[in-house]
Amino acid sequence: MLKIEIHDFKAIHAEHLVLDFNGTLAIDGLFIEDVVGKLVQVSAILQVHVLTADTFSTVQEELKGLPFTIQVLDIEGQDKQKSEYVRRLGADKVIAIGNGRNDILMLKEAALGIGVIQAEGAFNQIFNYCQVVCTNISDALSLLINPKRLTATLRN
């Protein structure tokens, strides 16, 4: 569990990290450098869930042997599937990270939403639904490994 008390914001008591795969953790279906090690570090404090349409059919191989839950989504209604997944886990216990249009509802639903801008870019409206924006996934994961960075960003 990750507990973050942020003055004049809210207390976050997260048990789960829910992430998009392509565009967030991977580019063209392959893990972005430095991501696996940081995800493993995060998995020591949060249960990691990777949601994906698996556009490149690589998620099973890329995540093979890693302690993460993989959920392959149907092509239609991915935004609703991601949001429902977060609700089933208990939205108040979820930190979500994403970059795409189909991540908006998940970011909005989670206790803490983090948007990332990667090589694939980011859908501009996600920034209306997340509390923190990072320019890469490595920095976003580092916020969870070093949560005082979140406190510094979110306090009043």
Secondary structure, 3 states (H helix, E strand, C coil): CEEEECCCCCEEEECEEEEECECCCEECCEECCCHHHHHHHHHCCCEEEEEECCCCCCHHHHCCCCCCEEEECCCCCHHHHHHHHHHHHCHHHEEEEECCHHHHHHHHHCCEEEEECECCECCHHHHHCCCEEECCHHHHHHHHHCCHHHHHHHCC
